[in-house]
């Protein structure tokens, strides 16, 4: 599953790079517009990959009736991105819920590498969105919509039995480790998520 997901990221990433090449204002007066467009493009890149993560896992575990929507309403709530599937197997609910953040982790790694080669506004914004999104998402889910299982953090907590405090600790720790990696090129560790069709794990990989 992980090789398939990575191949999808590479294909989408190439498309993003090609499209971003068209944003080339020729005057200083357009710098603000360029930066705003770059930040918007980075947000949409992150959001799209997040939802693709759910789609890929759903396809792998045999769910059907896939729907992926952006800037939509459901049950009176606004969602920037929303993936809906039917018949997700009971023992695959955890990897399905984590699929979006799993993909965001890969997006962050691509953004980090790209930023180090070329520190553009787009790459910087993409690092920010993919590296911190799950912190804000978790806070929103736990303390604003704690009963809504359409929010991934609530589903993850329900499946794992983790307390709000324990899960938030993992989420914040992962984000802080990535912040450290942004400012320290010699960091030898990578916080990451691993998943298969029935399980998921938070691990830290050390390179010696």
N, CA, C and O of each residue as an XYZ file, in Angstrom:
832
protein
N       0.825     -1.201      0.000
C       0.000      0.000      0.000
C       0.863      1.258      0.000
O       0.566      2.217     -0.712
N       1.937      1.256      0.799
C       2.754      2.453      0.917
C       3.441      2.800     -0.406
O       3.557      3.977     -0.745
N       3.898      1.793     -1.159
C       4.534      2.063     -2.451
C       3.533      2.683     -3.420
O       3.873      3.589     -4.180
N       2.290      2.186     -3.385
C       1.252      2.717     -4.267
C       0.967      4.170     -3.934
O       0.855      5.004     -4.833
N       0.845      4.483     -2.632
C       0.563      5.845     -2.208
C       1.686      6.774     -2.631
O       1.431      7.868     -3.136
N       2.936      6.347     -2.429
C       4.078      7.185     -2.797
C       4.088      7.455     -4.288
O       4.417      8.562     -4.715
N       3.726      6.444     -5.095
C       3.698      6.645     -6.549
C       2.636      7.675     -6.935
O       2.835      8.460     -7.862
N       1.511      7.667     -6.222
C       0.463      8.652     -6.493
C       0.920     10.056     -6.126
O       0.618     11.020     -6.829
N       1.654     10.166     -5.016
C       2.176     11.470     -4.602
C       3.128     12.011     -5.654
O       3.045     13.184     -6.017
N       4.029     11.177     -6.147
C       5.009     11.638     -7.127
C       4.327     12.146     -8.382
O       4.736     13.163     -8.943
N       3.281     11.443     -8.833
C       2.575     11.873    -10.036
C       1.880     13.215     -9.813
O       1.955     14.110    -10.655
N       1.210     13.344     -8.686
C       0.524     14.593     -8.388
C       1.510     15.728     -8.157
O       1.269     16.868     -8.556
N       2.625     15.401     -7.507
C       3.646     16.418     -7.226
C       4.226     16.974     -8.520
O       4.477     18.175     -8.614
N       4.439     16.129     -9.509
C       4.956     16.573    -10.795
C       3.969     17.529    -11.445
O       4.370     18.536    -12.030
N       2.672     17.219    -11.346
C       1.660     18.099    -11.928
C       1.665     19.462    -11.245
O       1.527     20.494    -11.903
N       1.823     19.461     -9.928
C       1.858     20.720     -9.182
C       3.054     21.559     -9.599
O       2.928     22.768     -9.794
N       4.217     20.926     -9.736
C       5.431     21.640    -10.144
C       5.247     22.272    -11.519
O       5.627     23.422    -11.739
N       4.665     21.515    -12.437
C       4.451     22.034    -13.784
C       3.477     23.213    -13.774
O       3.698     24.208    -14.464
N       2.395     23.100    -12.988
C       1.421     24.182    -12.918
C       1.996     25.412    -12.249
O       1.712     26.539    -12.656
N       2.816     25.198    -11.208
C       3.368     26.348    -10.488
C       4.314     27.173    -11.356
O       4.571     28.342    -11.070
N       4.818     26.567    -12.398
C       5.710     27.292    -13.292
C       5.021     28.400    -14.061
O       5.679     29.282    -14.612
N       3.671     28.357    -14.101
C       2.932     29.380    -14.827
C       2.743     30.649    -13.998
O       2.354     31.684    -14.539
N       3.017     30.583    -12.676
C       2.854     31.765    -11.829
C       4.152     32.561    -11.858
O       5.012     32.390    -10.995
N       4.289     33.437    -12.861
C       5.547     34.165    -13.035
C       5.281     35.642    -13.299
O       5.479     36.101    -14.424
N       4.840     36.397    -12.300
C       4.630     37.841    -12.490
C       5.925     38.518    -12.918
O       7.010     38.077    -12.537
N       5.823     39.579    -13.704
C       7.011     40.227    -14.253
C       7.321     41.556    -13.586
O       8.319     42.187    -13.934
N       6.493     42.011    -12.628
C       6.721     43.298    -11.985
C       6.606     43.143    -10.476
O       5.869     42.301     -9.963
N       7.364     43.989     -9.788
C       7.359     43.941     -8.321
C       5.964     44.197     -7.765
O       5.616     43.681     -6.702
N       5.164     44.985     -8.471
C       3.817     45.316     -8.018
C       2.944     44.085     -7.869
O       1.929     44.121     -7.174
N       3.330     42.994     -8.519
C       2.523     41.787     -8.463
C       3.056     40.772     -7.449
O       2.552     39.651     -7.380
N       4.063     41.147     -6.665
C       4.628     40.212     -5.692
C       3.592     39.756     -4.673
O       3.534     38.580     -4.315
N       2.773     40.701     -4.209
C       1.748     40.338     -3.220
C       0.775     39.331     -3.808
O       0.404     38.355     -3.156
N       0.364     39.577     -5.047
C      -0.563     38.668     -5.713
C       0.105     37.304     -5.901
O      -0.518     36.259     -5.709
N       1.378     37.336     -6.278
C       2.093     36.077     -6.482
C       2.180     35.276     -5.189
O       1.945     34.067     -5.186
N       2.518     35.952     -4.087
C       2.640     35.261     -2.807
C       1.296     34.720     -2.344
O       1.210     33.600     -1.840
N       0.248     35.520     -2.516
C      -1.088     35.071     -2.127
C      -1.505     33.857     -2.943
O      -2.065     32.901     -2.407
N      -1.228     33.902     -4.238
C      -1.559     32.772     -5.101
C      -0.757     31.536     -4.708
O      -1.281     30.422     -4.719
N       0.515     31.733     -4.361
C       1.361     30.613     -3.975
C       0.868     29.963     -2.689
O       0.848     28.738     -2.572
N       0.467     30.795     -1.720
C      -0.052     30.266     -0.457
C      -1.363     29.518     -0.694
O      -1.584     28.447     -0.129
N      -2.222     30.082     -1.526
C      -3.472     29.399     -1.848
C      -3.231     28.078     -2.551
O      -3.893     27.080     -2.267
N      -2.269     28.079     -3.479
C      -1.947     26.841     -4.190
C      -1.380     25.793     -3.239
O      -1.676     24.606     -3.374
N      -0.570     26.226     -2.282
C      -0.001     25.300     -1.299
C      -1.097     24.701     -0.428
O      -1.081     23.505     -0.139
N      -2.050     25.532     -0.009
C      -3.152     25.017      0.805
C      -3.961     23.986      0.034
O      -4.311     22.938      0.576
N      -4.260     24.278     -1.228
C      -5.040     23.338     -2.031
C      -4.254     22.057     -2.307
O      -4.830     20.970     -2.358
N      -2.939     22.184     -2.485
C      -2.104     20.989     -2.676
C      -2.196     20.097     -1.452
O      -2.441     18.896     -1.562
N      -1.997     20.695     -0.281
C      -2.070     19.913      0.953
C      -3.446     19.280      1.128
O      -3.560     18.093      1.435
N      -4.490     20.084      0.931
C      -5.850     19.603      1.129
C      -6.189     18.470      0.165
O      -6.819     17.484      0.548
N      -5.768     18.622     -1.083
C      -6.043     17.589     -2.086
C      -5.330     16.297     -1.741
O      -5.931     15.224     -1.803
N      -4.054     16.380     -1.378
C      -3.326     15.171     -1.015
C      -3.923     14.512      0.224
O      -3.982     13.285      0.308
N      -4.366     15.321      1.183
C      -4.990     14.763      2.382
C      -6.196     13.904      2.007
O      -6.338     12.776      2.480
N      -7.059     14.448      1.156
C      -8.251     13.703      0.763
C      -7.901     12.500     -0.116
O      -8.557     11.462     -0.033
N      -6.877     12.632     -0.950
C      -6.433     11.494     -1.760
C      -5.970     10.362     -0.856
O      -6.159      9.189     -1.179
N      -5.358     10.712      0.288
C      -4.932      9.685      1.234
C      -6.091      8.816      1.680
O      -5.961      7.593      1.742
N      -7.222      9.430      1.991
C      -8.412      8.661      2.362
C      -8.895      7.811      1.192
O      -9.276      6.654      1.371
N      -8.876      8.393     -0.008
C      -9.350      7.679     -1.192
C      -8.511      6.428     -1.467
O      -9.050      5.367     -1.780
N      -7.193      6.563     -1.346
C      -6.306      5.445     -1.626
C      -6.529      4.315     -0.622
O      -6.633      3.149     -1.004
N      -6.601      4.664      0.657
C      -6.827      3.638      1.672
C      -8.185      2.973      1.459
O      -8.302      1.752      1.561
N      -9.205      3.767      1.165
C     -10.538      3.214      0.931
C     -10.524      2.206     -0.220
O     -11.141      1.144     -0.130
N      -9.823      2.542     -1.289
C      -9.723      1.630     -2.428
C      -8.993      0.354     -2.036
O      -9.364     -0.732     -2.481
N      -7.954      0.472     -1.206
C      -7.178     -0.685     -0.788
C      -7.975     -1.646      0.099
O      -7.781     -2.860      0.036
N      -8.866     -1.100      0.920
C      -9.602     -1.960      1.858
C     -10.964     -2.378      1.317
O     -11.713     -3.072      2.004
N     -11.294     -1.965      0.094
C     -12.519     -2.430     -0.543
C     -13.764     -1.615     -0.266
O     -14.873     -2.101     -0.491
N     -13.617     -0.375      0.222
C     -14.786      0.480      0.420
C     -15.331      0.928     -0.940
O     -14.631      0.861     -1.951
N     -16.573      1.382     -0.951
C     -17.145      1.811     -2.230
C     -17.904      3.128     -2.080
O     -17.922      3.734     -1.009
N     -18.534      3.558     -3.187
C     -19.275      4.830     -3.240
C     -18.389      5.999     -2.820
O     -18.778      6.824     -1.993
N     -17.189      6.056     -3.404
C     -16.234      7.099     -3.023
C     -16.690      8.478     -3.512
O     -17.130      8.641     -4.650
N     -16.573      9.454     -2.623
C     -16.840     10.845     -2.965
C     -15.782     11.719     -2.319
O     -15.424     11.513     -1.159
N     -15.284     12.689     -3.060
C     -14.310     13.640     -2.532
C     -14.790     15.038     -2.895
O     -14.939     15.373     -4.070
N     -15.030     15.852     -1.861
C     -15.577     17.185     -2.082
C     -14.682     18.229     -1.427
O     -13.947     17.948     -0.480
N     -14.771     19.440     -1.963
C     -14.009     20.556     -1.408
C     -14.942     21.741     -1.169
O     -15.836     22.027     -1.966
N     -14.707     22.418     -0.046
C     -15.484     23.596      0.331
C     -16.983     23.281      0.239
O     -17.729     23.870     -0.544
N     -17.377     22.326      1.077
C     -18.737     21.818      1.030
C     -19.376     21.852      2.407
O     -18.691     22.011      3.418
N     -20.684     21.703      2.437
C     -21.443     21.656      3.689
C     -21.973     20.245      3.893
O     -22.369     19.571      2.942
N     -21.975     19.806      5.161
C     -22.582     18.536      5.520
C     -23.152     18.666      6.924
O     -22.444     19.023      7.865
N     -24.447     18.370      7.054
C     -25.125     18.451      8.349
C     -24.937     19.820      9.001
O     -24.769     19.929     10.216
N     -24.967     20.856      8.173
C     -24.860     22.207      8.692
C     -23.461     22.658      9.030
O     -23.290     23.754      9.564
N     -22.438     21.846      8.736
C     -21.051     22.208      9.028
C     -20.289     22.398      7.723
O     -20.539     21.714      6.731
N     -19.354     23.342      7.749
C     -18.529     23.619      6.580
C     -17.249     22.796      6.643
O     -16.600     22.725      7.686
N     -16.891     22.177      5.524
C     -15.669     21.371      5.432
C     -14.837     21.856      4.247
O     -15.337     21.875      3.122
N     -13.575     22.249      4.469
C     -12.703     22.585      3.337
C     -12.506     21.384      2.415
O     -12.495     21.526      1.192
N     -12.352     20.204      3.011
C     -12.216     18.979      2.242
C     -12.977     17.869      2.939
O     -13.000     17.800      4.167
N     -13.604     16.991      2.151
C     -14.415     15.928      2.751
C     -14.383     14.698      1.858
O     -14.667     14.774      0.662
N     -14.032     13.556      2.457
C     -14.080     12.272      1.753
C     -15.161     11.407      2.379
O     -15.241     11.282      3.601
N     -15.987     10.817      1.539
C     -17.084      9.971      2.009
C     -16.993      8.624      1.298
O     -16.848      8.554      0.077
N     -17.080      7.566      2.083
C     -17.090      6.213      1.532
C     -18.108      5.375      2.288
O     -18.411      5.642      3.451
N     -18.625      4.369      1.621
C     -19.536      3.433      2.266
C     -18.859      2.079      2.393
O     -17.970      1.726      1.617
N     -19.303      1.340      3.386
C     -18.834     -0.036      3.589
C     -17.336     -0.134      3.854
O     -16.676     -1.047      3.359
N     -16.795      0.807      4.637
C     -15.415      0.657      5.092
C     -15.401     -0.485      6.104
O     -16.129     -0.418      7.094
N     -14.600     -1.531      5.895
C     -14.578     -2.652      6.846
C     -14.283     -2.177      8.262
O     -13.497     -1.252      8.469
N     -14.915     -2.813      9.219
C     -14.773     -2.400     10.611
C     -13.320     -2.399     11.048
O     -12.884     -1.479     11.740
N     -12.552     -3.431     10.650
C     -11.153     -3.503     11.085
C     -10.228     -2.620     10.259
O      -9.013     -2.641     10.454
N     -10.800     -1.832      9.325
C      -9.998     -0.901      8.524
C     -10.345      0.558      8.819
O      -9.853      1.464      8.147
N     -11.184      0.781      9.814
C     -11.610      2.150     10.107
C     -10.451      3.028     10.581
O     -10.400      4.217     10.264
N      -9.521      2.442     11.340
C      -8.378      3.229     11.821
C      -7.460      3.658     10.680
O      -7.191      4.852     10.545
N      -6.962      2.721      9.840
C      -6.111      3.194      8.735
C      -6.835      4.137      7.785
O      -6.212      5.025      7.203
N      -8.143      3.956      7.621
C      -8.890      4.881      6.767
C      -8.882      6.282      7.368
O      -8.664      7.264      6.658
N      -9.120      6.377      8.677
C      -9.143      7.688      9.333
C      -7.779      8.361      9.299
O      -7.690      9.586      9.206
N      -6.715      7.566      9.374
C      -5.357      8.114      9.398
C      -4.819      8.363      7.993
O      -3.782      9.007      7.833
N      -5.510      7.862      6.977
C      -5.013      7.978      5.606
C      -4.681      9.394      5.180
O      -3.695      9.615      4.477
N      -5.491     10.358      5.596
C      -5.232     11.745      5.226
C      -3.957     12.278      5.833
O      -3.166     12.931      5.152
N      -3.747     12.004      7.121
C      -2.539     12.491      7.780
C      -1.303     11.721      7.311
O      -0.203     12.272      7.261
N      -1.491     10.445      6.967
C      -0.390      9.663      6.403
C       0.109     10.327      5.117
O       1.313     10.478      4.908
N      -0.833     10.715      4.266
C      -0.462     11.385      3.026
C       0.167     12.743      3.299
O       1.111     13.140      2.615
N      -0.353     13.464      4.303
C       0.209     14.769      4.647
C       1.666     14.635      5.065
O       2.469     15.530      4.805
N       2.016     13.525      5.712
C       3.406     13.298      6.094
C       4.312     13.209      4.881
O       5.417     13.752      4.888
N       3.851     12.525      3.834
C       4.639     12.440      2.601
C       4.711     13.810      1.922
O       5.750     14.189      1.381
N       3.599     14.543      1.954
C       3.602     15.882      1.369
C       4.627     16.762      2.070
O       5.351     17.516      1.420
N       4.690     16.667      3.395
C       5.661     17.464      4.147
C       7.088     17.117      3.739
O       7.922     18.011      3.593
N       7.380     15.829      3.553
C       8.742     15.429      3.175
C       9.124     15.996      1.814
O      10.247     16.467      1.634
N       8.199     15.957      0.852
C       8.473     16.541     -0.462
C       8.652     18.049     -0.342
O       9.540     18.624     -0.972
N       7.807     18.692      0.469
C       7.903     20.141      0.642
C       9.217     20.529      1.305
O       9.834     21.525      0.928
N       9.648     19.748      2.288
C      10.901     20.032      2.986
C      12.090     19.933      2.036
O      12.961     20.803      2.031
N      12.122     18.880      1.240
C      13.204     18.721      0.268
C      13.193     19.858     -0.750
O      14.241     20.399     -1.101
N      11.999     20.212     -1.220
C      11.888     21.284     -2.216
C      12.289     22.626     -1.614
O      12.936     23.435     -2.279
N      11.911     22.866     -0.361
C      12.250     24.124      0.302
C      13.753     24.277      0.459
O      14.293     25.369      0.283
N      14.423     23.191      0.788
C      15.871     23.256      0.958
C      16.582     23.536     -0.361
O      17.652     24.144     -0.374
N      15.996     23.096     -1.462
C      16.573     23.367     -2.767
C      16.193     24.752     -3.277
O      16.981     25.422     -3.945
N      14.970     25.168     -2.951
C      14.474     26.455     -3.442
C      13.458     27.000     -2.443
O      12.295     26.597     -2.486
N      13.857     27.906     -1.538
C      12.971     28.390     -0.472
C      11.927     29.397     -0.959
O      11.980     30.574     -0.601
N      10.993     28.940     -1.762
C       9.943     29.801     -2.294
C       8.797     29.927     -1.287
O       8.706     29.170     -0.321
N       7.940     30.894     -1.542
C       6.747     31.060     -0.713
C       5.876     29.820     -0.778
O       5.322     29.393      0.235
N       5.752     29.243     -1.956
C       4.926     28.035     -2.120
C       5.459     26.889     -1.267
O       4.699     26.256     -0.533
N       6.751     26.621     -1.358
C       7.330     25.514     -0.596
C       7.234     25.761      0.901
O       6.962     24.840      1.671
N       7.456     27.005      1.314
C       7.359     27.345      2.734
C       5.927     27.148      3.240
O       5.715     26.588      4.316
N       4.954     27.607      2.464
C       3.553     27.466      2.865
C       3.120     26.010      2.882
O       2.368     25.593      3.764
N       3.589     25.237      1.917
C       3.230     23.828      1.875
C       3.793     23.084      3.085
O       3.133     22.202      3.635
N       4.998     23.434      3.498
C       5.559     22.855      4.717
C       4.684     23.201      5.918
O       4.392     22.346      6.755
N       4.272     24.458      5.991
C       3.458     24.888      7.124
C       2.135     24.136      7.176
O       1.767     23.600      8.221
N       1.423     24.094      6.061
C       0.107     23.452      6.057
C       0.210     21.950      6.330
O      -0.545     21.412      7.141
N       1.129     21.284      5.666
C       1.234     19.828      5.834
C       1.869     19.441      7.162
O       1.660     18.333      7.657
N       2.655     20.370      7.746
C       3.338     20.053      8.996
C       2.553     20.388     10.247
O       2.796     19.803     11.302
N       1.607     21.328     10.149
C       0.875     21.763     11.344
C      -0.624     21.519     11.267
O      -1.326     21.660     12.268
N      -1.116     21.159     10.102
C      -2.557     21.015      9.903
C      -3.210     20.102     10.938
O      -4.287     20.412     11.449
N      -2.561     18.977     11.250
C      -3.211     18.008     12.121
C      -3.304     18.504     13.563
O      -4.160     18.045     14.319
N      -2.436     19.433     13.948
C      -2.542     20.029     15.281
C      -3.839     20.820     15.388
O      -4.621     20.619     16.317
N      -4.066     21.725     14.428
C      -5.283     22.544     14.467
C      -6.513     21.678     14.249
O      -7.551     21.912     14.869
N      -6.415     20.693     13.385
C      -7.532     19.784     13.102
C      -7.934     19.024     14.370
O      -9.120     18.860     14.657
N      -6.938     18.567     15.117
C      -7.204     17.825     16.342
C      -7.833     18.717     17.403
O      -8.779     18.313     18.080
N      -7.313     19.920     17.548
C      -7.893     20.850     18.513
C      -9.350     21.165     18.154
O     -10.214     21.207     19.029
N      -9.613     21.383     16.871
C     -10.971     21.677     16.424
C     -11.901     20.497     16.711
O     -13.010     20.673     17.215
N     -11.433     19.300     16.383
C     -12.255     18.106     16.574
C     -12.537     17.844     18.051
O     -13.679     17.574     18.424
N     -11.525     17.920     18.881
C     -11.662     17.566     20.288
C     -12.461     18.578     21.099
O     -13.228     18.203     21.985
N     -12.280     19.863     20.796
C     -12.830     20.887     21.674
C     -13.955     21.713     21.069
O     -14.573     22.516     21.768
N     -14.232     21.528     19.777
C     -15.354     22.231     19.149
C     -16.417     21.240     18.680
O     -17.611     21.472     18.867
N     -15.978     20.128     18.066
C     -16.916     19.115     17.573
C     -16.551     17.729     18.115
O     -16.277     16.820     17.331
N     -16.543     17.552     19.428
C     -16.066     16.292     20.018
C     -16.937     15.069     19.719
O     -16.471     13.938     19.853
N     -18.179     15.277     19.321
C     -19.077     14.155     19.052
C     -19.200     13.830     17.568
O     -19.945     12.926     17.189
N     -18.486     14.552     16.742
C     -18.627     14.387     15.287
C     -17.532     13.466     14.763
O     -16.374     13.873     14.665
N     -17.892     12.216     14.421
C     -16.881     11.253     13.975
C     -16.500     11.433     12.507
O     -15.712     10.651     11.975
N     -17.057     12.467     11.837
C     -16.589     12.760     10.481
C     -15.258     13.502     10.519
O     -14.595     13.651      9.492
N     -14.867     13.970     11.712
C     -13.546     14.568     11.906
C     -12.560     13.452     12.240
O     -12.760     12.708     13.200
N     -11.504     13.339     11.452
C     -10.562     12.226     11.589
C     -10.038     12.034     13.011
O     -10.008     10.897     13.481
N      -9.622     13.092     13.723
C      -9.089     12.877     15.075
C     -10.088     12.191     16.005
O      -9.696     11.380     16.844
N     -11.377     12.512     15.863
C     -12.383     11.858     16.701
C     -12.493     10.375     16.360
O     -12.628      9.537     17.253
N     -12.437     10.054     15.080
C     -12.493      8.651     14.662
C     -11.265      7.888     15.148
O     -11.366      6.750     15.606
N     -10.113      8.530     15.039
C      -8.875      7.880     15.480
C      -8.912      7.607     16.980
O      -8.531      6.528     17.434
N      -9.371      8.586     17.739
C      -9.441      8.416     19.192
C     -10.431      7.313     19.565
O     -10.190      6.537     20.490
N     -11.551      7.251     18.834
C     -12.546      6.215     19.103
C     -11.984      4.827     18.820
O     -12.237      3.884     19.570
N     -11.218      4.703     17.732
C     -10.682      3.395     17.348
C      -9.523      2.954     18.249
O      -9.348      1.763     18.505
N      -8.750      3.905     18.716
C      -7.561      3.553     19.516
C      -7.819      3.545     21.016
O      -7.102      2.890     21.771
N      -8.845      4.274     21.444
C      -9.110      4.371     22.867
C      -8.203      5.353     23.588
O      -8.210      5.409     24.818
N      -7.426      6.127     22.848
C      -6.544      7.120     23.460
C      -7.355      8.268     24.062
O      -8.415      8.628     23.549
N      -6.848      8.830     25.144
C      -7.470     10.020     25.703
C      -7.158     11.210     24.797
O      -6.241     11.150     23.978
N      -7.919     12.282     24.947
C      -7.650     13.490     24.172
C      -6.233     13.992     24.427
O      -5.522     14.375     23.499
N      -5.834     13.985     25.698
C      -4.524     14.513     26.062
C      -3.394     13.678     25.477
O      -2.402     14.225     24.996
N      -3.535     12.359     25.515
C      -2.477     11.495     24.994
C      -2.349     11.637     23.481
O      -1.241     11.757     22.959
N      -3.480     11.624     22.775
C      -3.405     11.748     21.324
C      -2.870     13.113     20.916
O      -2.063     13.215     19.992
N      -3.316     14.163     21.602
C      -2.822     15.498     21.271
C      -1.327     15.592     21.518
O      -0.625     16.309     20.804
N      -0.830     14.879     22.519
C       0.610     14.858     22.795
C       1.382     14.273     21.618
O       2.422     14.805     21.230
N       0.873     13.172     21.045
C       1.518     12.571     19.878
C       1.499     13.530     18.684
O       2.498     13.686     17.982
N       0.339     14.172     18.465
C       0.180     15.077     17.332
C       1.136     16.266     17.445
O       1.800     16.626     16.473
N       1.204     16.872     18.629
C       2.079     18.021     18.837
C       3.542     17.604     18.758
O       4.361     18.330     18.193
N       3.881     16.444     19.316
C       5.270     15.964     19.270
C       5.733     15.774     17.829
O       6.854     16.144     17.481
N       4.880     15.201     16.997
C       5.223     14.998     15.583
C       5.455     16.343     14.900
O       6.410     16.493     14.138
N       4.593     17.316     15.168
C       4.739     18.635     14.548
C       6.011     19.331     15.012
O       6.713     19.937     14.203
N       6.314     19.250     16.296
C       7.511     19.907     16.825
C       8.787     19.267     16.288
O       9.765     19.963     16.017
N       8.779     17.944     16.135
C       9.951     17.280     15.567
C      10.195     17.735     14.138
O      11.342     17.895     13.720
N       9.111     17.946     13.382
C       9.278     18.421     12.004
C       9.733     19.878     11.963
O      10.499     20.261     11.079
N       9.266     20.697     12.915
C       9.748     22.079     12.997
C      11.253     22.073     13.245
O      11.987     22.841     12.623
N      11.711     21.221     14.141
C      13.142     21.119     14.419
C      13.901     20.713     13.155
O      14.990     21.224     12.894
N      13.330     19.799     12.374
C      13.998     19.340     11.159
C      14.098     20.456     10.122
O      15.058     20.505      9.353
N      13.112     21.351     10.097
C      13.154     22.463      9.148
C      14.374     23.332      9.412
O      15.032     23.783      8.475
N      14.680     23.568     10.684
C      15.764     24.479     11.052
C      17.095     23.768     11.291
O      18.118     24.418     11.503
N      17.083     22.458     11.259
C      18.311     21.694     11.479
C      18.451     20.633     10.398
O      17.858     19.557     10.487
N      19.240     20.946      9.376
C      19.396     20.029      8.254
C      20.099     18.732      8.649
O      20.018     17.737      7.930
N      20.786     18.740      9.785
C      21.524     17.555     10.206
C      20.699     16.620     11.082
O      21.224     15.618     11.568
N      19.439     16.918     11.292
C      18.587     16.047     12.104
C      18.549     14.646     11.500
O      18.388     14.491     10.290
N      18.697     13.640     12.336
C      18.798     12.255     11.865
C      17.539     11.441     12.133
O      17.592     10.211     12.121
N      16.426     12.088     12.371
C      15.199     11.354     12.661
C      14.052     11.896     11.817
O      14.071     13.045     11.376
N      13.055     11.046     11.604
C      11.867     11.422     10.854
C      10.649     10.837     11.563
O      10.515      9.615     11.624
N       9.754     11.674     12.105
C       8.508     11.140     12.663
C       7.574     10.758     11.523
O       7.416     11.521     10.571
N       6.964      9.603     11.609
C       6.155      9.143     10.495
C       5.048      8.204     10.952
O       5.071      7.682     12.067
N       4.091      8.005     10.078
C       3.001      7.073     10.320
C       3.177      5.868      9.419
O       3.574      5.994      8.260
N       2.878      4.697      9.963
C       2.881      3.464      9.187
C       1.473      2.890      9.218
O       0.807      2.939     10.252
N       1.021      2.353      8.113
C      -0.306      1.737      8.129
C      -0.395      0.607      7.119
O       0.335      0.560      6.128
N      -1.314     -0.298      7.407
C      -1.677     -1.349      6.459
C      -3.200     -1.411      6.441
O      -3.858     -0.445      6.829
N      -3.768     -2.519      6.000
C      -5.221     -2.570      5.847
C      -5.973     -2.630      7.171
O      -7.167     -2.332      7.214
N      -5.295     -3.010      8.246
C      -6.017     -3.175      9.509
C      -5.392     -2.442     10.689
O      -5.945     -2.489     11.788
N      -4.268     -1.773     10.505
C      -3.615     -1.141     11.655
C      -2.839      0.096     11.223
O      -2.630      0.338     10.034
N      -2.419      0.869     12.216
C      -1.614      2.058     11.975
C      -0.720      2.280     13.190
O      -1.053      1.867     14.301
N       0.416      2.935     12.969
C       1.350      3.173     14.066
C       2.090      4.475     13.854
O       2.376      4.869     12.723
N       2.396      5.137     14.958
C       3.241      6.327     14.947
C       4.649      5.883     15.336
O       4.852      5.311     16.407
N       5.624      6.151     14.457
C       6.997      5.717     14.714
C       7.955      6.875     14.431
O       7.610      7.834     13.740
N       9.133      6.766     14.968
C      10.207      7.732     14.683
C      11.364      6.942     14.097
O      11.921      6.059     14.748
N      11.721      7.270     12.855
C      12.824      6.583     12.175
C      14.120      7.353     12.416
O      14.175      8.570     12.236
N      15.155      6.633     12.825
C      16.461      7.243     13.040
C      17.416      6.758     11.954
O      17.491      5.563     11.669
N      18.146      7.700     11.351
C      19.142      7.366     10.334
C      20.537      7.501     10.945
O      20.907      8.558     11.455
N      21.299      6.415     10.883
C      22.643      6.423     11.474
C      23.708      6.462     10.375
O      24.903      6.474     10.673
